[in-house]
């Protein structure tokens, strides 16, 4: 390989375990995610999913 070549590692496997609604809400509340709006968007990179929440912190 040339020293100037770009090396891109293999992508990790996607976590196929789907969390329940209750698990997702618990996780978001447990780590204290919040938003200045009525919406919160959380991108779960491990599972390649995007979650959109509507409400207020802790609810």
mmCIF file of the N, C-alpha and C atoms, coordinates in Angstrom:
data_MODEL
# 
_entry.id   MODEL 
# 
loop_
_atom_site.group_PDB 
_atom_site.id 
_atom_site.type_symbol 
_atom_site.label_atom_id 
_atom_site.label_alt_id 
_atom_site.label_comp_id 
_atom_site.label_asym_id 
_atom_site.label_entity_id 
_atom_site.label_seq_id 
_atom_site.pdbx_PDB_ins_code 
_atom_site.Cartn_x 
_atom_site.Cartn_y 
_atom_site.Cartn_z 
_atom_site.occupancy 
_atom_site.B_iso_or_equiv 
_atom_site.pdbx_formal_charge 
_atom_site.auth_seq_id 
_atom_site.auth_comp_id 
_atom_site.auth_asym_id 
_atom_site.auth_atom_id 
_atom_site.pdbx_PDB_model_num 
ATOM 1   N N  . UNK A 1 1  ? 0.856   -1.179 0.000  1.00 0.00 ? 1  UNK A N  1 
ATOM 2   C CA . UNK A 1 1  ? 0.000   0.000  0.000  1.00 0.00 ? 1  UNK A CA 1 
ATOM 3   C C  . UNK A 1 1  ? 0.897   1.235  0.000  1.00 0.00 ? 1  UNK A C  1 
ATOM 4   N N  . UNK A 1 2  ? 0.532   2.183  -0.779 1.00 0.00 ? 2  UNK A N  1 
ATOM 5   C CA . UNK A 1 2  ? 1.293   3.423  -0.811 1.00 0.00 ? 2  UNK A CA 1 
ATOM 6   C C  . UNK A 1 2  ? 1.090   4.183  0.491  1.00 0.00 ? 2  UNK A C  1 
ATOM 7   N N  . UNK A 1 3  ? 2.090   4.892  0.909  1.00 0.00 ? 3  UNK A N  1 
ATOM 8   C CA . UNK A 1 3  ? 2.008   5.649  2.161  1.00 0.00 ? 3  UNK A CA 1 
ATOM 9   C C  . UNK A 1 3  ? 0.969   6.763  2.111  1.00 0.00 ? 3  UNK A C  1 
ATOM 10  N N  . UNK A 1 4  ? 0.651   7.227  0.929  1.00 0.00 ? 4  UNK A N  1 
ATOM 11  C CA . UNK A 1 4  ? -0.316  8.315  0.811  1.00 0.00 ? 4  UNK A CA 1 
ATOM 12  C C  . UNK A 1 4  ? -1.743  7.814  0.589  1.00 0.00 ? 4  UNK A C  1 
ATOM 13  N N  . UNK A 1 5  ? -1.899  6.496  0.501  1.00 0.00 ? 5  UNK A N  1 
ATOM 14  C CA . UNK A 1 5  ? -3.232  5.929  0.259  1.00 0.00 ? 5  UNK A CA 1 
ATOM 15  C C  . UNK A 1 5  ? -4.089  6.062  1.517  1.00 0.00 ? 5  UNK A C  1 
ATOM 16  N N  . UNK A 1 6  ? -5.366  6.263  1.305  1.00 0.00 ? 6  UNK A N  1 
ATOM 17  C CA . UNK A 1 6  ? -6.316  6.373  2.402  1.00 0.00 ? 6  UNK A CA 1 
ATOM 18  C C  . UNK A 1 6  ? -6.715  4.980  2.854  1.00 0.00 ? 6  UNK A C  1 
ATOM 19  N N  . UNK A 1 7  ? -6.641  4.732  4.141  1.00 0.00 ? 7  UNK A N  1 
ATOM 20  C CA . UNK A 1 7  ? -7.019  3.439  4.693  1.00 0.00 ? 7  UNK A CA 1 
ATOM 21  C C  . UNK A 1 7  ? -8.350  3.580  5.420  1.00 0.00 ? 7  UNK A C  1 
ATOM 22  N N  . UNK A 1 8  ? -9.352  2.861  4.960  1.00 0.00 ? 8  UNK A N  1 
ATOM 23  C CA . UNK A 1 8  ? -10.678 2.915  5.577  1.00 0.00 ? 8  UNK A CA 1 
ATOM 24  C C  . UNK A 1 8  ? -10.960 1.565  6.220  1.00 0.00 ? 8  UNK A C  1 
ATOM 25  N N  . UNK A 1 9  ? -11.135 1.531  7.556  1.00 0.00 ? 9  UNK A N  1 
ATOM 26  C CA . UNK A 1 9  ? -11.403 0.258  8.220  1.00 0.00 ? 9  UNK A CA 1 
ATOM 27  C C  . UNK A 1 9  ? -12.794 -0.265 7.876  1.00 0.00 ? 9  UNK A C  1 
ATOM 28  N N  . UNK A 1 10 ? -12.989 -1.555 8.068  1.00 0.00 ? 10 UNK A N  1 
ATOM 29  C CA . UNK A 1 10 ? -14.307 -2.138 7.857  1.00 0.00 ? 10 UNK A CA 1 
ATOM 30  C C  . UNK A 1 10 ? -15.289 -1.548 8.860  1.00 0.00 ? 10 UNK A C  1 
ATOM 31  N N  . UNK A 1 11 ? -16.521 -1.408 8.424  1.00 0.00 ? 11 UNK A N  1 
ATOM 32  C CA . UNK A 1 11 ? -17.542 -0.891 9.327  1.00 0.00 ? 11 UNK A CA 1 
ATOM 33  C C  . UNK A 1 11 ? -17.939 -1.980 10.318 1.00 0.00 ? 11 UNK A C  1 
ATOM 34  N N  . UNK A 1 12 ? -18.180 -1.582 11.572 1.00 0.00 ? 12 UNK A N  1 
ATOM 35  C CA . UNK A 1 12 ? -18.637 -2.584 12.548 1.00 0.00 ? 12 UNK A CA 1 
ATOM 36  C C  . UNK A 1 12 ? -20.022 -3.081 12.175 1.00 0.00 ? 12 UNK A C  1 
ATOM 37  N N  . UNK A 1 13 ? -20.349 -4.268 12.627 1.00 0.00 ? 13 UNK A N  1 
ATOM 38  C CA . UNK A 1 13 ? -21.668 -4.823 12.355 1.00 0.00 ? 13 UNK A CA 1 
ATOM 39  C C  . UNK A 1 13 ? -22.735 -4.031 13.097 1.00 0.00 ? 13 UNK A C  1 
ATOM 40  N N  . UNK A 1 14 ? -23.893 -3.916 12.477 1.00 0.00 ? 14 UNK A N  1 
ATOM 41  C CA . UNK A 1 14 ? -25.024 -3.224 13.092 1.00 0.00 ? 14 UNK A CA 1 
ATOM 42  C C  . UNK A 1 14 ? -25.626 -4.099 14.183 1.00 0.00 ? 14 UNK A C  1 
ATOM 43  N N  . UNK A 1 15 ? -25.885 -3.488 15.328 1.00 0.00 ? 15 UNK A N  1 
ATOM 44  C CA . UNK A 1 15 ? -26.539 -4.198 16.424 1.00 0.00 ? 15 UNK A CA 1 
ATOM 45  C C  . UNK A 1 15 ? -27.988 -4.453 16.005 1.00 0.00 ? 15 UNK A C  1 
ATOM 46  N N  . UNK A 1 16 ? -28.359 -5.694 15.866 1.00 0.00 ? 16 UNK A N  1 
ATOM 47  C CA . UNK A 1 16 ? -29.701 -6.033 15.398 1.00 0.00 ? 16 UNK A CA 1 
ATOM 48  C C  . UNK A 1 16 ? -30.723 -6.178 16.525 1.00 0.00 ? 16 UNK A C  1 
ATOM 49  N N  . UNK A 1 17 ? -30.274 -6.057 17.784 1.00 0.00 ? 17 UNK A N  1 
ATOM 50  C CA . UNK A 1 17 ? -31.206 -6.127 18.918 1.00 0.00 ? 17 UNK A CA 1 
ATOM 51  C C  . UNK A 1 17 ? -32.018 -4.848 18.961 1.00 0.00 ? 17 UNK A C  1 
ATOM 52  N N  . UNK A 1 18 ? -33.315 -4.946 18.837 1.00 0.00 ? 18 UNK A N  1 
ATOM 53  C CA . UNK A 1 18 ? -34.192 -3.778 18.889 1.00 0.00 ? 18 UNK A CA 1 
ATOM 54  C C  . UNK A 1 18 ? -34.648 -3.543 20.319 1.00 0.00 ? 18 UNK A C  1 
ATOM 55  N N  . UNK A 1 19 ? -34.527 -2.318 20.765 1.00 0.00 ? 19 UNK A N  1 
ATOM 56  C CA . UNK A 1 19 ? -34.969 -1.949 22.096 1.00 0.00 ? 19 UNK A CA 1 
ATOM 57  C C  . UNK A 1 19 ? -36.476 -1.706 22.069 1.00 0.00 ? 19 UNK A C  1 
ATOM 58  N N  . UNK A 1 20 ? -37.138 -2.004 23.186 1.00 0.00 ? 20 UNK A N  1 
ATOM 59  C CA . UNK A 1 20 ? -38.559 -1.700 23.296 1.00 0.00 ? 20 UNK A CA 1 
ATOM 60  C C  . UNK A 1 20 ? -38.736 -0.194 23.498 1.00 0.00 ? 20 UNK A C  1 
ATOM 61  N N  . UNK A 1 21 ? -39.945 0.282  23.328 1.00 0.00 ? 21 UNK A N  1 
ATOM 62  C CA . UNK A 1 21 ? -40.243 1.694  23.562 1.00 0.00 ? 21 UNK A CA 1 
ATOM 63  C C  . UNK A 1 21 ? -39.848 2.084  24.988 1.00 0.00 ? 21 UNK A C  1 
ATOM 64  N N  . UNK A 1 22 ? -40.144 1.221  25.926 1.00 0.00 ? 22 UNK A N  1 
ATOM 65  C CA . UNK A 1 22 ? -39.826 1.497  27.334 1.00 0.00 ? 22 UNK A CA 1 
ATOM 66  C C  . UNK A 1 22 ? -38.320 1.579  27.542 1.00 0.00 ? 22 UNK A C  1 
ATOM 67  N N  . UNK A 1 23 ? -37.560 0.689  26.912 1.00 0.00 ? 23 UNK A N  1 
ATOM 68  C CA . UNK A 1 23 ? -36.094 0.710  27.045 1.00 0.00 ? 23 UNK A CA 1 
ATOM 69  C C  . UNK A 1 23 ? -35.501 1.981  26.438 1.00 0.00 ? 23 UNK A C  1 
ATOM 70  N N  . UNK A 1 24 ? -36.033 2.384  25.293 1.00 0.00 ? 24 UNK A N  1 
ATOM 71  C CA . UNK A 1 24 ? -35.551 3.601  24.638 1.00 0.00 ? 24 UNK A CA 1 
ATOM 72  C C  . UNK A 1 24 ? -35.825 4.816  25.510 1.00 0.00 ? 24 UNK A C  1 
ATOM 73  N N  . UNK A 1 25 ? -37.048 4.942  26.011 1.00 0.00 ? 25 UNK A N  1 
ATOM 74  C CA . UNK A 1 25 ? -37.401 6.076  26.853 1.00 0.00 ? 25 UNK A CA 1 
ATOM 75  C C  . UNK A 1 25 ? -36.575 6.094  28.133 1.00 0.00 ? 25 UNK A C  1 
ATOM 76  N N  . UNK A 1 26 ? -36.375 4.921  28.743 1.00 0.00 ? 26 UNK A N  1 
ATOM 77  C CA . UNK A 1 26 ? -35.557 4.850  29.957 1.00 0.00 ? 26 UNK A CA 1 
ATOM 78  C C  . UNK A 1 26 ? -34.143 5.319  29.660 1.00 0.00 ? 26 UNK A C  1 
ATOM 79  N N  . UNK A 1 27 ? -33.556 4.841  28.569 1.00 0.00 ? 27 UNK A N  1 
ATOM 80  C CA . UNK A 1 27 ? -32.179 5.205  28.216 1.00 0.00 ? 27 UNK A CA 1 
ATOM 81  C C  . UNK A 1 27 ? -32.049 6.705  28.022 1.00 0.00 ? 27 UNK A C  1 
ATOM 82  N N  . UNK A 1 28 ? -32.936 7.298  27.232 1.00 0.00 ? 28 UNK A N  1 
ATOM 83  C CA . UNK A 1 28 ? -32.873 8.734  26.954 1.00 0.00 ? 28 UNK A CA 1 
ATOM 84  C C  . UNK A 1 28 ? -33.027 9.539  28.242 1.00 0.00 ? 28 UNK A C  1 
ATOM 85  N N  . UNK A 1 29 ? -33.960 9.152  29.101 1.00 0.00 ? 29 UNK A N  1 
ATOM 86  C CA . UNK A 1 29 ? -34.157 9.862  30.371 1.00 0.00 ? 29 UNK A CA 1 
ATOM 87  C C  . UNK A 1 29 ? -32.994 9.612  31.327 1.00 0.00 ? 29 UNK A C  1 
ATOM 88  N N  . UNK A 1 30 ? -32.468 8.388  31.348 1.00 0.00 ? 30 UNK A N  1 
ATOM 89  C CA . UNK A 1 30 ? -31.383 8.030  32.270 1.00 0.00 ? 30 UNK A CA 1 
ATOM 90  C C  . UNK A 1 30 ? -30.112 8.823  31.989 1.00 0.00 ? 30 UNK A C  1 
ATOM 91  N N  . UNK A 1 31 ? -29.778 9.001  30.711 1.00 0.00 ? 31 UNK A N  1 
ATOM 92  C CA . UNK A 1 31 ? -28.552 9.748  30.412 1.00 0.00 ? 31 UNK A CA 1 
ATOM 93  C C  . UNK A 1 31 ? -28.805 11.254 30.329 1.00 0.00 ? 31 UNK A C  1 
ATOM 94  N N  . UNK A 1 32 ? -30.059 11.657 30.487 1.00 0.00 ? 32 UNK A N  1 
ATOM 95  C CA . UNK A 1 32 ? -30.387 13.075 30.607 1.00 0.00 ? 32 UNK A CA 1 
ATOM 96  C C  . UNK A 1 32 ? -30.418 13.847 29.301 1.00 0.00 ? 32 UNK A C  1 
ATOM 97  N N  . UNK A 1 33 ? -30.743 13.189 28.197 1.00 0.00 ? 33 UNK A N  1 
ATOM 98  C CA . UNK A 1 33 ? -30.857 13.920 26.938 1.00 0.00 ? 33 UNK A CA 1 
ATOM 99  C C  . UNK A 1 33 ? -32.019 14.894 27.029 1.00 0.00 ? 33 UNK A C  1 
ATOM 100 N N  . UNK A 1 34 ? -31.843 16.064 26.447 1.00 0.00 ? 34 UNK A N  1 
ATOM 101 C CA . UNK A 1 34 ? -32.923 17.053 26.460 1.00 0.00 ? 34 UNK A CA 1 
ATOM 102 C C  . UNK A 1 34 ? -32.807 17.926 25.218 1.00 0.00 ? 34 UNK A C  1 
ATOM 103 N N  . UNK A 1 35 ? -33.810 18.744 25.003 1.00 0.00 ? 35 UNK A N  1 
ATOM 104 C CA . UNK A 1 35 ? -33.863 19.640 23.857 1.00 0.00 ? 35 UNK A CA 1 
ATOM 105 C C  . UNK A 1 35 ? -34.487 20.952 24.296 1.00 0.00 ? 35 UNK A C  1 
ATOM 106 N N  . UNK A 1 36 ? -34.129 22.022 23.610 1.00 0.00 ? 36 UNK A N  1 
ATOM 107 C CA . UNK A 1 36 ? -34.734 23.325 23.899 1.00 0.00 ? 36 UNK A CA 1 
ATOM 108 C C  . UNK A 1 36 ? -36.090 23.475 23.219 1.00 0.00 ? 36 UNK A C  1 
ATOM 109 N N  . UNK A 1 37 ? -36.505 22.460 22.464 1.00 0.00 ? 37 UNK A N  1 
ATOM 110 C CA . UNK A 1 37 ? -37.796 22.482 21.773 1.00 0.00 ? 37 UNK A CA 1 
ATOM 111 C C  . UNK A 1 37 ? -38.667 21.357 22.321 1.00 0.00 ? 37 UNK A C  1 
ATOM 112 N N  . UNK A 1 38 ? -39.849 21.185 21.769 1.00 0.00 ? 38 UNK A N  1 
ATOM 113 C CA . UNK A 1 38 ? -40.720 20.080 22.173 1.00 0.00 ? 38 UNK A CA 1 
ATOM 114 C C  . UNK A 1 38 ? -40.288 18.762 21.524 1.00 0.00 ? 38 UNK A C  1 
ATOM 115 N N  . UNK A 1 39 ? -39.272 18.828 20.657 1.00 0.00 ? 39 UNK A N  1 
ATOM 116 C CA . UNK A 1 39 ? -38.800 17.642 19.951 1.00 0.00 ? 39 UNK A CA 1 
ATOM 117 C C  . UNK A 1 39 ? -37.377 17.301 20.368 1.00 0.00 ? 39 UNK A C  1 
ATOM 118 N N  . UNK A 1 40 ? -37.081 16.011 20.409 1.00 0.00 ? 40 UNK A N  1 
ATOM 119 C CA . UNK A 1 40 ? -35.727 15.522 20.640 1.00 0.00 ? 40 UNK A CA 1 
ATOM 120 C C  . UNK A 1 40 ? -35.463 14.459 19.586 1.00 0.00 ? 40 UNK A C  1 
ATOM 121 N N  . UNK A 1 41 ? -34.365 14.591 18.883 1.00 0.00 ? 41 UNK A N  1 
ATOM 122 C CA . UNK A 1 41 ? -33.980 13.605 17.884 1.00 0.00 ? 41 UNK A CA 1 
ATOM 123 C C  . UNK A 1 41 ? -32.728 12.912 18.398 1.00 0.00 ? 41 UNK A C  1 
ATOM 124 N N  . UNK A 1 42 ? -32.810 11.599 18.508 1.00 0.00 ? 42 UNK A N  1 
ATOM 125 C CA . UNK A 1 42 ? -31.677 10.789 18.964 1.00 0.00 ? 42 UNK A CA 1 
ATOM 126 C C  . UNK A 1 42 ? -31.349 9.781  17.875 1.00 0.00 ? 42 UNK A C  1 
ATOM 127 N N  . UNK A 1 43 ? -30.103 9.813  17.403 1.00 0.00 ? 43 UNK A N  1 
ATOM 128 C CA . UNK A 1 43 ? -29.643 8.880  16.381 1.00 0.00 ? 43 UNK A CA 1 
ATOM 129 C C  . UNK A 1 43 ? -28.846 7.789  17.075 1.00 0.00 ? 43 UNK A C  1 
ATOM 130 N N  . UNK A 1 44 ? -29.360 6.576  17.009 1.00 0.00 ? 44 UNK A N  1 
ATOM 131 C CA . UNK A 1 44 ? -28.709 5.405  17.592 1.00 0.00 ? 44 UNK A CA 1 
ATOM 132 C C  . UNK A 1 44 ? -27.795 4.822  16.513 1.00 0.00 ? 44 UNK A C  1 
ATOM 133 N N  . UNK A 1 45 ? -26.539 5.226  16.536 1.00 0.00 ? 45 UNK A N  1 
ATOM 134 C CA . UNK A 1 45 ? -25.596 4.801  15.506 1.00 0.00 ? 45 UNK A CA 1 
ATOM 135 C C  . UNK A 1 45 ? -25.360 3.302  15.570 1.00 0.00 ? 45 UNK A C  1 
ATOM 136 N N  . UNK A 1 46 ? -25.334 2.742  16.765 1.00 0.00 ? 46 UNK A N  1 
ATOM 137 C CA . UNK A 1 46 ? -25.087 1.309  16.944 1.00 0.00 ? 46 UNK A CA 1 
ATOM 138 C C  . UNK A 1 46 ? -26.129 0.466  16.204 1.00 0.00 ? 46 UNK A C  1 
ATOM 139 N N  . UNK A 1 47 ? -27.380 0.926  16.205 1.00 0.00 ? 47 UNK A N  1 
ATOM 140 C CA . UNK A 1 47 ? -28.471 0.183  15.561 1.00 0.00 ? 47 UNK A CA 1 
ATOM 141 C C  . UNK A 1 47 ? -28.895 0.801  14.228 1.00 0.00 ? 47 UNK A C  1 
ATOM 142 N N  . UNK A 1 48 ? -28.281 1.928  13.876 1.00 0.00 ? 48 UNK A N  1 
ATOM 143 C CA . UNK A 1 48 ? -28.598 2.665  12.655 1.00 0.00 ? 48 UNK A CA 1 
ATOM 144 C C  . UNK A 1 48 ? -30.078 3.029  12.589 1.00 0.00 ? 48 UNK A C  1 
ATOM 145 N N  . UNK A 1 49 ? -30.560 3.624  13.690 1.00 0.00 ? 49 UNK A N  1 
ATOM 146 C CA . UNK A 1 49 ? -31.955 4.051  13.794 1.00 0.00 ? 49 UNK A CA 1 
ATOM 147 C C  . UNK A 1 49 ? -32.013 5.500  14.271 1.00 0.00 ? 49 UNK A C  1 
ATOM 148 N N  . UNK A 1 50 ? -33.036 6.207  13.848 1.00 0.00 ? 50 UNK A N  1 
ATOM 149 C CA . UNK A 1 50 ? -33.277 7.562  14.322 1.00 0.00 ? 50 UNK A CA 1 
ATOM 150 C C  . UNK A 1 50 ? -34.595 7.582  15.078 1.00 0.00 ? 50 UNK A C  1 
ATOM 151 N N  . UNK A 1 51 ? -34.578 8.153  16.286 1.00 0.00 ? 51 UNK A N  1 
ATOM 152 C CA . UNK A 1 51 ? -35.769 8.239  17.123 1.00 0.00 ? 51 UNK A CA 1 
ATOM 153 C C  . UNK A 1 51 ? -36.133 9.712  17.286 1.00 0.00 ? 51 UNK A C  1 
ATOM 154 N N  . UNK A 1 52 ? -37.398 10.027 17.133 1.00 0.00 ? 52 UNK A N  1 
ATOM 155 C CA . UNK A 1 52 ? -37.883 11.384 17.325 1.00 0.00 ? 52 UNK A CA 1 
ATOM 156 C C  . UNK A 1 52 ? -38.876 11.357 18.477 1.00 0.00 ? 52 UNK A C  1 
ATOM 157 N N  . UNK A 1 53 ? -38.611 12.176 19.501 1.00 0.00 ? 53 UNK A N  1 
ATOM 158 C CA . UNK A 1 53 ? -39.452 12.216 20.693 1.00 0.00 ? 53 UNK A CA 1 
ATOM 159 C C  . UNK A 1 53 ? -40.202 13.548 20.707 1.00 0.00 ? 53 UNK A C  1 
ATOM 160 N N  . UNK A 1 54 ? -41.412 13.519 21.208 1.00 0.00 ? 54 UNK A N  1 
ATOM 161 C CA . UNK A 1 54 ? -42.228 14.711 21.367 1.00 0.00 ? 54 UNK A CA 1 
ATOM 162 C C  . UNK A 1 54 ? -42.649 14.770 22.828 1.00 0.00 ? 54 UNK A C  1 
ATOM 163 N N  . UNK A 1 55 ? -42.424 15.887 23.466 1.00 0.00 ? 55 UNK A N  1 
ATOM 164 C CA . UNK A 1 55 ? -42.824 16.002 24.872 1.00 0.00 ? 55 UNK A CA 1 
ATOM 165 C C  . UNK A 1 55 ? -41.876 16.904 25.634 1.00 0.00 ? 55 UNK A C  1 
ATOM 166 N N  . UNK A 1 56 ? -41.782 16.633 26.927 1.00 0.00 ? 56 UNK A N  1 
ATOM 167 C CA . UNK A 1 56 ? -40.902 17.400 27.790 1.00 0.00 ? 56 UNK A CA 1 
ATOM 168 C C  . UNK A 1 56 ? -39.942 16.459 28.489 1.00 0.00 ? 56 UNK A C  1 
ATOM 169 N N  . UNK A 1 57 ? -38.899 17.014 29.063 1.00 0.00 ? 57 UNK A N  1 
ATOM 170 C CA . UNK A 1 57 ? -37.863 16.215 29.722 1.00 0.00 ? 57 UNK A CA 1 
ATOM 171 C C  . UNK A 1 57 ? -38.468 15.301 30.772 1.00 0.00 ? 57 UNK A C  1 
ATOM 172 N N  . UNK A 1 58 ? -38.135 14.015 30.702 1.00 0.00 ? 58 UNK A N  1 
ATOM 173 C CA . UNK A 1 58 ? -38.608 13.032 31.655 1.00 0.00 ? 58 UNK A CA 1 
ATOM 174 C C  . UNK A 1 58 ? -39.983 12.476 31.350 1.00 0.00 ? 58 UNK A C  1 
ATOM 175 N N  . UNK A 1 59 ? -40.610 12.937 30.272 1.00 0.00 ? 59 UNK A N  1 
ATOM 176 C CA . UNK A 1 59 ? -41.963 12.453 29.930 1.00 0.00 ? 59 UNK A CA 1 
ATOM 177 C C  . UNK A 1 59 ? -42.023 12.049 28.485 1.00 0.00 ? 59 UNK A C  1 
# 
